[in-house]
């Protein structure tokens, strides 16, 4: 929406437009572009795209095809990380050929195990296996899903961690051999292995743990000659952390890091891609304040995150100090099923985590999208939830708090709030002399407004 020029790249279906390397290069040439920024979806992590852009004489804003390929294969990445002294989730560093072989390794690793696609991404081709009896079926399932999604059915095994947190480190490397890390992001609140809420810093890391994890991430990036902005993902449990994967691109959740470091990551991507050296060292990186991001998607969280489509009839955006909206919609915009359901990202920043949460609660209340369902009210519930507020998170947060996405609970809460408001009103009318005519509307002081979109019991008083 801030673009100076727009060029048609083909029909809505991404296979005929955003995923067509030849078309994109033709358009880049026609536009007279010198560089291509791959964004964070579609071809952003495809080595052949990075190569094709470079072969066409353009600058690819991101790492080399070799780096992308090395990190894109999870088994190869695990081998490289092990060699670089980065702790990996216990398990294999090579694909397993058949269920019998998988069975032997699973005994060694210990159940429950996680079957994973070597070419994986987006949580696809992943199966948790609790017992040996479930292994053959899960193996075939994971293999089939991986083949369909990535054209590569290789799978391997990892130990399934019971209640880990997802903590990742942002790194930035230049073309002159310098790599720095910009601290961590906590992304434990996920649904089906997809992130919903992210924050920086993590409420759990001590300064020593941050230092250790940051150094491991720098080692990881250096091991693949990393250039540009990237993310090294870890699972953290009981003071230990394990390399999960590296995303060789900018991530959706990068704004929280921008806010706590004061660095513009996209600007740095462009500067690094043009050959500029990083003009600061690790010791210059300061983390200040707290930032939270909620992914606002066109999904009805209270109907199992059912995708919703429609035209945006009205859009009211929150504003005020410490509020940022990175959006992709406008009034009149048609939301279809062709693309990812992400409509925009709401980010708040404040000196402390508690204030950032309060700011987010207020900003979510101000955000109005008319014309389709969004998950805004779900996020408001998360902001109010005591375990979230205490920073007590694991990747199973959503499973362990089913009420947050329970539409019936919402209806019950609303019904209870309406009843409470009516009772209070009746009580007041009985006990008050009718001197002043009521202004009407609004709930009585001290009761929750029944119309509050984020109505949730512990927010009532
Ligand atoms: P993908 O590339 O498909 O996104 P990842 O390896 O990044 O897969 O894992 C995605 C998510 O799956 C993690 O954030 C975590 O929630 C879960 N996960 C992955 N590996 C494990 C594991 N060994 N134990 C428990 N959970 C895991």
Boltz pocket constraint, residues with backbone or C-beta under 6 A from the ligand:
constraints:
  - pocket:
      binder: B
      contacts: [[A, 89], [A, 114], [A, 120], [A, 121], [A, 122], [A, 123], [A, 124], [A, 158], [A, 159], [A, 160], [A, 161], [A, 162], [A, 164], [A, 166], [A, 187], [A, 190], [A, 193], [A, 233], [A, 235], [A, 244], [A, 245], [A, 395]]
      max_distance: 6.0
